[in-house]
Structures are given as C-alpha cells and as structure tokens.
Amino acid sequence: MSVTAPAGFEAAGVAAGLKTTGKPDVAVVVNRGPRKVGAAVFTSNRAKANPIIWSQQVIADRVVEAVVLNSGGANCFTGSFGFQTTHQTAERAAELLGIGAGDVLVCSTGLIGTGDEVFRQKVLTGTAEAIAALSPDGGDDAAAAIMTTDTVAKTAVMHGDGWTIGGMAKGAGMLAPGLATMLVVLTTDADLDPLEADAALRAATGTTFDRLDSDGCMSTNDQVTLLANGASGVRPDLGAFRDALVSLCQELAVKLQGDAEGASHDITIEVRGAVSESDAVEVGRSVARNNLFKAAIFGNDPNWGRVLAAIGTTSAQFDPYDVDVSMNGVRVCTAGGPDRPREEVDLTPRATRVEIDLRVGEASAIILTNDLTHDYVHENSAYAS
Amino acid sequence: MSVTAPAGFEAAGVAAGLKTTGKPDVAVVVNRGPRKVGAAVFTSNRAKANPIIWSQQVIADRVVEAVVLNSGGANCFTGSFGFQTTHQTAERAAELLGIGAGDVLVCSTGLIGTGDEVFRQKVLTGTAEAIAALSPDGGDDAAAAIMTTDTVAKTAVMHGDGWTIGGMAKGAGMLAPGLATMLVVLTTDADLDPLEADAALRAATGTTFDRLDSDGCMSTNDQVTLLANGASGVRPDLGAFRDALVSLCQELAVKLQGDAEGASHDITIEVRGAVSESDAVEVGRSVARNNLFKAAIFGNDPNWGRVLAAIGTTSAQFDPYDVDVSMNGVRVCTAGGPDRPREEVDLTPRATRVEIDLRVGEASAIILTNDLTHDYVHENSAYAS
C-alpha cells in the first residue's frame, strides 16, 4: 500500500515512455486533506537539479497537495528549458487537480543532462495519465514507477495509535548523505502542525537516510517528503510519532542498502566510544568510503588495517594505538594491534558488521554501507538509462 | 641508475624472504658524503606505521646517512614489538656502516598488521646482506626491492649544471595525497643546505606526489626522502634545482599513476578559472574521488553529469550553472548544460584528459587519477602479500 496506506491519500504510476523498457516511469501522489501539511529535505549538493530548485520554493509555505515524480531522466543541468519543464509539470498537475501549482512538488531521477522536448512531452502526458488513474490503492503502482536501477520497489507502513505512516523510496546508486539519488515520499493521516512535521522529518532523516552511505557519491536530485493530512482525526503523541517515523525511515534505508547497485555485502559500521556523535559519524563515514576496505569485504577479507588507515584520515578524537575493531563478532584488532586471527572471521554472509571502539568517550553512531564489487563497476560503467 | 646516478651514493637490493615470491624485498641507500643532508615528508594519516614514527625522529636534525627500506610487510599496527623491529633495523644498519642509528631512516611497505618475529629476523638479515652488497651501481637493484604490486620499477634521473638528481619510487595502490603507499628516495650530489633541501622537497612534493590521487585512500607508511651530499662540489642555482626536482618528481608521479593497481585509464583532471589554487585542487580531488565518474571512464562513458555532481559537493567558489567541461578535447558541457554530443568523445586511449573551467577566477591545478575498474576491485579484494 505504501503511500496510500494512511487515509486520505491517492496515488498512481503509469508508463509514459521515459524508460526504454516501457516500464512505469511517472508517479503522482495526492493529499486529499483535510490538512495539506508538507515538509521536505533536499540534497545538500550545490549542483541541484531543476526539480530541487522548484520544490525548494514550493515547500517554503509548508503546504503541499501533490507530488509528481518521474524516473528515466534527472532533468539536471538542462538549463532554463529544463526548469520550464518542471514548472509546466507542476502547472499541468495543478490544472487537472484544481489546485495551485505552488503546492505541487516535482521529483526526477535518471541520467543527468537528460531533459529535451521529447522528455518534456512524455512527462506532461504521463502526469495527466497518472492523475486520471489516481486511486486510494495506487501506492504500489507509484512505488514501481519511481524505480531506476532498483531491482525491487521499496515500501513500508507503520501503524500508531489511531494513525498510520506509509512510505515509498527509490535509490540504488549515488547513495551518500545529503541525501543520495534517493526519492522518498512519506505520508501520514496523523494530525500534525507544519513545524511538527518538519521537525519529525529532519530528526528521522538525520539518523537514517543521512547515515546510508553506499558509495560516497552525493546526488543532485535527492528529496525526502512528508505529507500529513490529519485524515485520522488523531493528534498523535509526538514522541510516539517520531519513533514510528524513525523506524519507517530506517526500514526504507535498509531496503535501499540491500538493493544497492552491484553490492554483495550490506555492511553495518558501528562506532562506539567516541567523544561525540559527530566524531562517531565522521569515523564511520570515512571507513564506509574507503575503497580498499570495501573491496576487501567483497573478497571476504577481514582487512582491519584498512579500517584503521581510514580512521587515521579523520579529525576525530582517538589514539590510533588504542582502537578495537571487531568483524562479525570476532575481535581482530585490540588496542591498535592484531588480536584474533583473521581466519576466524566469516565474511560470507551478506550481512556484515564492523564494530569500532575508539575508547575515548561514550558517543556512538551507525553508518550503513556496501562493498565495492565487480558488479558495481560494471553497472556504473554501462549506466545509460 | 636511479638513486646512484649522483656521485657519492651507494645502494643495493636483496631478497630476504619477506615476499613469498622470493623476489628482492630489502633495499639500502647510503650517502657517502661529504655532506649528510636529509629532508623528508611523511603521510598525514594519523595512523602512522612504526617506520614513520621512527623516521620522524631521525629527520629532526636534518642529518641522514642511510635509508633501509623493505617491501613484504608494512610493520604498521604491530605494537611496541613492531617499533622495536624498526629500531633494531636502524641499529643493525648503523653498526655495520659505522654510523649512528639516529641517522638511519627506515621505510616499510606491504600488508598492515604484519610484523612478527619471523618478519623481524628477515628484515635484520636482509639489511646486513644489502649492506654487504652496497655498490655505486646498485640503484636499480634497490628500486626493484621496494616493489609490491608494482609491475615495473620506477626510477628517474635529471642532470643540472654540474649536479645530478636520482630517484626511485614504489606505489601502486592506496595512492592519495598525504601521501600514498608511496616510498620515494631522491638523491643529489648538489651542495645544498638542510633548509634548502627541505624547502625544495616540500615545494616539489606539494605539486606532484600530493596531487596524485589514484583511489582516495591514504596510506599509513608513505615517505618521500631527499638526500643531498654535495659530492659534485657545485652549489646549484636554487631555482634551477627546484625546477629539476619538480620535473623528476612529476616523472615519478606519472609512472606511479601509469602503474596504479588495475587501472585502464590515466586521467589528468585540469581545473581552471578558480578563484584560488586551493579551490582548484579541492574541485579536482572531488572529481578524482568520485566512484561513479571513475567507473564511467572505465566504461568509456563521457558522463559529465557525474563531474558536475562531484564539483557540487565542494566548498569551492563557482556557479553550477556556469561551468564548462571538456573530455579529451570535446566540450561536452557549456555553462552547466549539454554542449557537444557525447558520441564525439573518444575515451578509448589510456591517457584521458578532463578539463573543468569554473569561470570565476584565474587559478588552476592539475590532479592525476585513475579509473575504477574490475581489476582494481579484484586486486584489492585478493591482496594479501
């Protein structure tokens, strides 16, 4: 059900010919109210795609009635023509829905630099077709239509005390914080004020999507949106709502990690004993982005020296000769020196856990990443869809 | 001739059994004077190997009489036992050469975490054997003995007005600034003061080895050393000496790039139009470290969108919608939008040139990198020597 699991939302996904495969490529999600609360976070990449530039204006008043999303083209670095395409997409949707274009978010994903007249016409036609197909059961169709190199649609639903959160996500490469070729739409029928929705979304993405760092590459098109309509009539306990939103975002983040391009290991890097959470995050990210470490995990090689070499490049507080490292439960490094023999580590399972204890404080953080594989290189050298 | 090209230097390389292949793995370079000037730069990784910790003490007085180098083991994260191994290596060399251990640099390269009693005895025996084999013609043997996954020995010689500079280098992976599993010994018979040697070395490495960023991974063992003995009796023109040293370092850096693990393209990234050199370096490095860009080049795909996405993650001054990008001479992006069709770009040659014009200033910089290939993943997932 994904985004249509909560009351008062409709969605659809249609094939508009943007994908050469003929698969669905345009999705629309509509909030039928009564409230039209919207919150969103965007890529921190300074090179922002046209839909990002547009949507950042739309979200300013925290009112959102619809989201139009397309795969099969990022509409990034396509100049003023590309911005007009985004604008016209919002106008077309607004006209057909009887709302204002300034309340329509637009999201695009696919190849950067794609966005000519043919692209524009297909997006506009697809938007109209999707709106004609809107349904309270359309959540799964919408989730399928935003896939690019994803092999499975990613959806999640959480139920609270009288309210529901639904979500869909896409993203399989360029996964890095800030955020990462990641399009996510979250919906809830809980009754939230705009600032409550915004705070809950930022808190949830900060410890979930923002800590998924598959390949260190930050996208130009990332957007995570939360729509709240109060259709349940229930004012949620804010703590319970935030917890549920974190759980749902974490579930989607793990699904993104599990479907990352070419990956053969899903690596959880837990950093403990840091003096601050930001130190723990910096250390985890540095390891997550080290190609030598990632290639070693691909080869089932518990090469802890590469973990320490990566930590050494950070500004985090630690003593390189007082760090412990475990891999899949085996302490391979104690106080910066060898401990258990590497032969004891079994790295054949896809789920891989690296635990790092900096031994200087009480803070911790978890970063999710993937290994560096032949298939990653292959997919990203041949990518053209 | 490498390091023995200048007058007054002797070298040797021997097989001490550190490499399972039986190839040479211990090298010694000795400065026979009359002057014993030494300068060195070290990895900026905070996780430093034992030879780095030792050598940073040795270089403090800017007097160096000998360098002992081994491949087949990094002696990093091997605890106080490992530091004692380095210390004993310097003591053994000093005793046999009749000099002080405090004037003997030690360099190691190979697997991190390797450095047990067997390793120690092989290094000590190899050091004695290499000293027994010292010769004014031993430069090439020394260059061969420091190879790890290098497929060719890297040496270079430059002649000035009455003086000569020689050099040898190893490094094929973990190539990133600061510096990068790179061991380099440079020798000259020019008559230099210690501060002149230090300034010349820092200036030369800053624009050569420090701008080689093959895989973004910074090593724990990097060291670049310059030995100057004045044996030519010639006080060089300092400008001419610095220029020659830059040329020689650049020649070695290009050889390192050309032999980088698994690479199929040598990529020169030239950033122009920056407001400062540091901005240009930051932009070049960001592109050089973007796995998606590097995989695209492997696939001969001129994916300029990935170049702009990488630039967007920097703090450099620029407007994402006013950047030009050329690949192998074809302007594929003008002012942040598509220009010539990607089909016009021929990326089949190994030598690849990416030119980025930020159009906001006059500063420029060049970063050397490689593509991300199946062979890189393979070599670094199976690495265990």
Interface residues (C-beta under 8 A of the other chain):
Chain A: N45 R46 A47 K48 A74 C76 F77 T78 G79 L111 I112 G113 G173 M174 G178 D215 G216 C217 M218 S219 T220 R289 N290 N291 L292 A295 A296 F298 G299 D301 N303 W304 G305 R306 L308 A309 A310 I311 G312 T313 T314 P320 Y321 C333 A335 G336 G337 P338 L372 T373 H374 Y376 V377 H378 N380 S381 A382 Y383 A384
Chain B: N45 R46 A47 K48 A74 C76 F77 T78 G79 L111 I112 G113 G173 M174 G178 D215 G216 C217 M218 S219 T220 R289 N290 N291 L292 A295 A296 F298 G299 D301 N303 W304 G305 R306 L308 A309 A310 I311 G312 T313 T314 P320 Y321 C333 A335 G336 G337 P338 L372 T373 H374 Y376 V377 H378 N380 S381 A382 Y383 A384
